[in-house]
């Protein structure tokens, strides 16, 4: 097996992606349609499901080479506070984060 494939599988096993089913992903992506997010933003939301409003705006380190990305670009201008809360509720309702990982 290709080294990159092995490393990717190993990495994903330790993330919430490991528990996501195709049905969960489809339901979540369908629910995101009204928000007019880019494909990259949707992928980041799936791979790094936010638990707080701040996490939607935070710059996250994607790897040790220092590449970083914001989950939703210019979220302050593009999303209202209500929409941010709706996105967080979608993450919870689609069960993208295991229950034990939810904030208290």
Backbone as a chain_set.jsonl record, in Angstrom:
{"seq": "XXXXXXXXXXXXXXXXXXXXXXXXXXXXXXXXXXXXXXXXXXXXXXXXXXXXXXXXXXXXXXXXXXXXXXXXXXXXXXXXXXXXXXXXXXXXXXXXXXXXXXXX", "coords": {"N": [[0.853, -1.183, 0.0], [0.486, 2.22, -0.734], [2.554, 4.661, 0.807], [1.491, 7.201, 1.438], [-1.245, 6.721, 1.428], [-1.479, 4.907, 3.556], [-0.616, 6.572, 5.692], [-2.582, 8.544, 5.583], [-4.918, 7.078, 6.159], [-4.256, 6.222, 8.75], [-4.119, 8.711, 10.053], [-6.794, 9.637, 9.747], [-8.196, 7.776, 11.253], [-8.012, 8.661, 13.831], [-9.636, 10.838, 14.012], [-12.818, 12.644, 14.006], [-13.87, 11.885, 11.555], [-13.628, 9.173, 11.258], [-15.897, 8.031, 12.339], [-17.957, 8.818, 10.746], [-20.62, 8.147, 8.562], [-21.559, 7.382, 5.125], [-24.226, 8.182, 4.849], [-24.572, 10.036, 6.942], [-22.803, 12.024, 6.111], [-23.939, 12.787, 3.643], [-26.439, 13.776, 4.529], [-25.559, 15.943, 6.102], [-24.175, 17.558, 4.196], [-26.291, 18.18, 2.484], [-27.864, 19.703, 4.219], [-26.239, 21.908, 4.459], [-26.516, 23.397, 2.154], [-28.081, 25.906, 2.001], [-26.267, 27.775, 2.993], [-24.309, 28.577, 1.25], [-21.577, 27.773, 1.057], [-18.143, 27.136, 0.184], [-16.706, 24.296, -1.574], [-14.349, 23.536, -0.324], [-14.692, 24.668, 2.231], [-16.874, 23.191, 3.145], [-15.708, 20.664, 3.242], [-13.747, 21.104, 5.2], [-15.431, 21.575, 7.39], [-16.538, 19.038, 7.659], [-14.23, 17.46, 8.132], [-13.07, 18.685, 10.358], [-15.057, 19.114, 12.541], [-16.609, 21.865, 13.999], [-16.99, 22.896, 17.432], [-17.597, 25.136, 18.779], [-18.578, 28.626, 18.31], [-16.288, 30.179, 17.891], [-14.45, 28.386, 16.821], [-15.24, 28.15, 14.186], [-14.196, 30.375, 13.017], [-11.518, 30.305, 13.627], [-8.049, 29.96, 12.772], [-6.709, 26.999, 11.75], [-4.148, 24.647, 12.303], [-3.133, 22.577, 9.775], [-1.221, 20.701, 9.199], [2.125, 19.551, 10.012], [3.832, 21.042, 8.431], [3.018, 23.608, 8.493], [0.896, 24.597, 7.023], [-2.147, 26.289, 6.967], [-5.644, 26.841, 7.593], [-8.748, 28.585, 7.439], [-11.872, 27.694, 8.728], [-14.356, 28.725, 7.722], [-14.1, 31.103, 5.391], [-13.879, 34.594, 5.876], [-16.013, 34.637, 7.698], [-17.268, 36.361, 9.493], [-18.363, 38.361, 7.922], [-19.905, 36.927, 6.114], [-21.62, 35.215, 7.498], [-24.261, 35.38, 9.812], [-24.576, 35.751, 13.418], [-26.608, 34.079, 14.193], [-26.68, 32.24, 12.062], [-24.195, 31.021, 12.395], [-24.623, 29.699, 14.822], [-26.634, 27.995, 13.914], [-25.146, 26.394, 12.148], [-23.466, 25.097, 13.981], [-25.393, 23.674, 15.362], [-26.246, 21.998, 13.321], [-23.942, 20.428, 12.983], [-24.019, 19.07, 15.414], [-26.58, 17.806, 15.266], [-26.297, 16.16, 13.057], [-24.543, 14.446, 14.069], [-21.712, 14.609, 13.81], [-19.686, 14.871, 15.578], [-18.474, 12.855, 18.127], [-20.46, 12.059, 21.025], [-19.076, 12.221, 23.528], [-17.143, 14.082, 22.957], [-18.288, 16.551, 22.828], [-18.64, 19.986, 23.903], [-18.948, 21.021, 27.337]], "CA": [[0.0, 0.0, 0.0], [1.204, 3.481, -0.833], [2.849, 5.29, 2.099], [0.556, 8.313, 1.67], [-2.55, 6.134, 1.747], [-1.366, 4.391, 4.932], [-0.557, 7.699, 6.63], [-3.898, 9.193, 5.578], [-5.833, 6.204, 6.9], [-3.869, 6.294, 10.167], [-4.532, 10.026, 10.554], [-8.257, 9.726, 9.798], [-8.721, 6.904, 12.305], [-7.994, 9.403, 15.092], [-10.455, 12.044, 13.867], [-14.255, 12.348, 13.931], [-14.181, 11.287, 10.244], [-13.654, 7.728, 11.428], [-17.239, 7.61, 12.74], [-18.951, 9.35, 9.817], [-21.11, 7.232, 7.537], [-21.974, 8.101, 3.92], [-25.545, 8.787, 5.087], [-24.351, 11.223, 7.777], [-22.146, 13.033, 5.279], [-24.938, 13.272, 2.689], [-27.406, 14.586, 5.287], [-24.891, 17.18, 6.495], [-23.928, 18.384, 3.008], [-27.6, 18.668, 2.026], [-28.279, 20.749, 5.157], [-25.361, 23.073, 4.288], [-26.795, 24.088, 0.892], [-28.5, 27.309, 2.098], [-25.211, 28.646, 3.506], [-23.45, 28.979, 0.136], [-20.182, 27.548, 1.413], [-17.337, 26.528, -0.872], [-16.433, 22.869, -1.371], [-13.273, 23.438, 0.672], [-15.265, 24.964, 3.547], [-17.682, 22.029, 3.533], [-14.774, 19.599, 3.59], [-13.169, 21.445, 6.502], [-16.463, 21.353, 8.409], [-16.638, 17.584, 7.852], [-12.991, 16.921, 8.687], [-12.799, 19.33, 11.646], [-16.343, 19.669, 12.969], [-16.454, 22.841, 15.087], [-17.836, 22.724, 18.611], [-17.919, 26.472, 19.287], [-18.56, 29.65, 17.257], [-14.918, 30.615, 17.646], [-13.77, 27.41, 15.968], [-15.596, 28.39, 12.785], [-13.353, 31.471, 12.553], [-10.113, 30.084, 13.958], [-7.108, 29.381, 11.832], [-6.278, 25.706, 12.292], [-2.972, 24.034, 11.696], [-3.542, 21.361, 9.075], [-0.143, 19.712, 9.262], [3.33, 20.081, 10.632], [4.519, 21.956, 7.524], [2.58, 24.969, 8.76], [-0.252, 25.015, 6.236], [-3.277, 26.579, 7.848], [-6.846, 27.267, 6.887], [-9.888, 29.016, 8.23], [-12.971, 26.807, 8.33], [-15.212, 29.505, 6.828], [-13.452, 32.369, 5.052], [-14.65, 35.833, 6.101], [-17.281, 34.225, 8.308], [-17.925, 37.492, 10.157], [-19.127, 39.088, 6.907], [-20.79, 36.038, 5.362], [-22.565, 34.495, 8.35], [-24.744, 36.069, 11.015], [-24.404, 34.958, 14.641], [-27.645, 33.043, 14.154], [-26.255, 31.212, 11.111], [-23.096, 30.283, 13.022], [-25.261, 28.785, 15.774], [-27.314, 26.968, 13.119], [-24.117, 25.468, 11.675], [-23.058, 24.271, 15.12], [-26.502, 22.753, 15.623], [-26.188, 20.983, 12.256], [-22.851, 19.512, 13.327], [-24.512, 18.207, 16.5], [-27.722, 16.982, 14.844], [-25.808, 15.141, 12.119], [-23.659, 13.604, 14.879], [-20.362, 14.591, 13.26], [-18.77, 14.818, 16.715], [-18.944, 11.885, 19.122], [-21.062, 12.694, 22.197], [-18.123, 12.515, 24.584], [-16.279, 15.184, 22.552], [-19.025, 17.813, 22.836], [-18.291, 20.841, 25.031], [-19.904, 20.991, 28.443]], "C": [[0.899, 1.247, 0.0], [1.376, 4.107, 0.551], [1.85, 6.39, 2.427], [-0.828, 7.802, 2.056], [-2.54, 5.62, 3.181], [-1.387, 5.526, 5.949], [-1.898, 8.424, 6.714], [-4.897, 8.372, 6.382], [-5.529, 6.268, 8.391], [-4.329, 7.613, 10.777], [-6.051, 10.081, 10.746], [-8.872, 8.841, 10.88], [-8.792, 7.611, 13.653], [-8.803, 10.692, 15.028], [-11.933, 11.655, 13.865], [-14.669, 11.708, 12.601], [-14.338, 9.777, 10.346], [-15.06, 7.209, 11.722], [-18.33, 8.057, 11.771], [-19.317, 8.307, 8.763], [-21.453, 8.038, 6.282], [-23.324, 8.805, 4.104], [-25.422, 10.068, 5.911], [-23.774, 12.364, 6.939], [-23.142, 13.632, 4.298], [-25.945, 14.194, 3.378], [-26.803, 15.951, 5.646], [-24.679, 18.1, 5.293], [-25.226, 18.957, 2.451], [-28.061, 19.83, 2.912], [-27.442, 22.018, 5.014], [-25.705, 23.915, 3.061], [-27.206, 25.551, 1.05], [-27.38, 28.281, 2.493], [-24.216, 29.101, 2.443], [-21.959, 28.91, 0.498], [-19.446, 26.93, 0.234], [-17.151, 25.041, -0.568], [-15.364, 22.683, -0.294], [-13.803, 23.692, 2.08], [-16.112, 23.797, 4.05], [-16.786, 20.875, 3.972], [-14.131, 19.863, 4.949], [-14.175, 21.237, 7.629], [-16.636, 19.861, 8.695], [-15.409, 17.022, 8.561], [-12.682, 17.445, 10.083], [-14.082, 19.932, 12.188], [-16.171, 20.626, 14.153], [-17.425, 22.56, 16.225], [-18.291, 24.067, 19.161], [-17.922, 27.468, 18.132], [-17.139, 30.09, 16.901], [-14.183, 29.67, 16.705], [-14.116, 27.585, 14.497], [-14.678, 29.452, 12.191], [-11.864, 31.228, 12.759], [-9.312, 29.582, 12.779], [-6.607, 28.104, 12.479], [-5.032, 25.234, 11.566], [-3.4, 22.714, 11.057], [-2.462, 20.285, 9.108], [1.108, 20.36, 9.835], [4.134, 21.002, 9.716], [4.048, 23.397, 7.692], [1.445, 25.457, 7.882], [-1.432, 25.222, 7.175], [-4.474, 26.98, 7.007], [-7.893, 27.702, 7.885], [-11.046, 28.135, 7.795], [-13.905, 27.527, 7.367], [-14.546, 30.861, 6.613], [-14.406, 33.536, 5.272], [-16.008, 35.542, 6.736], [-18.016, 35.379, 8.979], [-18.803, 38.274, 9.183], [-20.193, 38.211, 6.254], [-21.865, 35.368, 6.194], [-22.974, 35.35, 9.538], [-24.461, 35.18, 12.226], [-25.405, 33.803, 14.667], [-27.245, 31.906, 13.21], [-25.098, 30.376, 11.666], [-23.665, 29.27, 14.011], [-25.999, 27.661, 15.044], [-26.316, 25.931, 12.603], [-23.659, 24.536, 12.794], [-24.141, 23.25, 15.464], [-26.542, 21.648, 14.565], [-25.103, 19.952, 12.543], [-23.324, 18.541, 14.402], [-25.62, 17.272, 16.016], [-27.321, 15.897, 13.848], [-24.794, 14.214, 12.784], [-22.263, 13.477, 14.289], [-19.302, 14.525, 14.349], [-19.313, 13.782, 17.69], [-19.446, 12.605, 20.371], [-20.061, 13.07, 23.264], [-17.211, 13.686, 24.234], [-16.988, 16.529, 22.574], [-18.644, 18.643, 24.045], [-19.363, 20.777, 26.106], [-20.552, 22.332, 28.643]], "O": [[1.935, 1.287, 0.663], [0.454, 4.086, 1.367], [1.406, 6.503, 3.57], [-1.498, 8.383, 2.91], [-3.48, 5.865, 3.938], [-2.096, 5.451, 6.953], [-2.303, 8.866, 7.789], [-5.641, 8.919, 7.196], [-6.446, 6.36, 9.207], [-4.866, 7.636, 11.884], [-6.532, 10.521, 11.79], [-9.962, 9.136, 11.371], [-9.556, 7.2, 14.526], [-8.669, 11.55, 15.901], [-12.267, 10.477, 13.738], [-15.711, 11.056, 12.531], [-15.104, 9.177, 9.593], [-15.379, 6.068, 11.388], [-19.499, 7.714, 11.952], [-18.45, 7.676, 8.159], [-21.621, 9.254, 6.364], [-23.536, 9.896, 3.574], [-26.083, 11.065, 5.621], [-24.202, 13.513, 7.047], [-23.192, 14.851, 4.134], [-26.262, 15.267, 2.864], [-27.46, 16.983, 5.509], [-24.972, 19.294, 5.368], [-25.253, 20.099, 1.994], [-28.586, 20.824, 2.411], [-27.889, 23.095, 5.406], [-25.228, 25.044, 2.942], [-26.718, 26.387, 0.289], [-27.539, 29.492, 2.338], [-23.359, 29.938, 2.726], [-21.198, 29.851, 0.274], [-20.055, 26.279, -0.615], [-17.405, 24.587, 0.547], [-15.463, 21.786, 0.542], [-13.407, 23.006, 3.023], [-16.073, 23.456, 5.232], [-17.075, 20.193, 4.955], [-13.987, 18.946, 5.757], [-13.807, 20.772, 8.708], [-16.854, 19.468, 9.841], [-15.53, 16.208, 9.477], [-12.099, 16.732, 10.9], [-14.187, 21.154, 12.287], [-15.643, 20.234, 15.194], [-18.529, 22.058, 16.015], [-19.256, 24.135, 19.922], [-17.335, 27.197, 17.084], [-16.836, 30.341, 15.735], [-13.38, 30.11, 15.882], [-13.327, 27.189, 13.638], [-14.407, 29.433, 10.991], [-11.037, 31.884, 12.126], [-9.821, 28.878, 11.908], [-6.138, 28.117, 13.617], [-4.895, 25.412, 10.355], [-3.961, 21.844, 11.724], [-2.765, 19.093, 9.05], [1.139, 21.56, 10.105], [5.041, 21.684, 10.192], [4.621, 24.309, 7.095], [1.059, 26.622, 7.977], [-1.675, 24.413, 8.07], [-4.335, 27.403, 5.86], [-7.919, 27.243, 9.027], [-11.189, 27.855, 6.605], [-14.216, 26.996, 6.301], [-14.442, 31.665, 7.539], [-15.58, 33.478, 4.905], [-17.021, 36.128, 6.356], [-19.246, 35.383, 9.034], [-19.856, 38.787, 9.562], [-21.261, 38.698, 5.884], [-22.912, 34.991, 5.666], [-22.132, 35.968, 10.19], [-24.145, 34.0, 12.077], [-25.088, 32.697, 15.106], [-27.451, 30.736, 13.531], [-25.032, 29.169, 11.433], [-23.238, 28.116, 14.036], [-25.995, 26.515, 15.494], [-26.6, 24.733, 12.614], [-23.486, 23.336, 12.582], [-23.843, 22.108, 15.813], [-26.837, 20.495, 14.88], [-25.314, 18.751, 12.37], [-23.066, 17.34, 14.32], [-25.603, 16.08, 16.321], [-27.94, 14.834, 13.805], [-24.253, 13.31, 12.146], [-21.688, 12.388, 14.263], [-18.155, 14.166, 14.085], [-20.491, 13.826, 18.043], [-18.911, 13.652, 20.737], [-20.177, 14.142, 23.859], [-16.563, 14.239, 25.123], [-16.348, 17.558, 22.358], [-18.354, 18.091, 25.107], [-20.532, 20.512, 25.824], [-21.386, 22.487, 29.535]]}, "num_chains": 1, "name": "protein.A"}
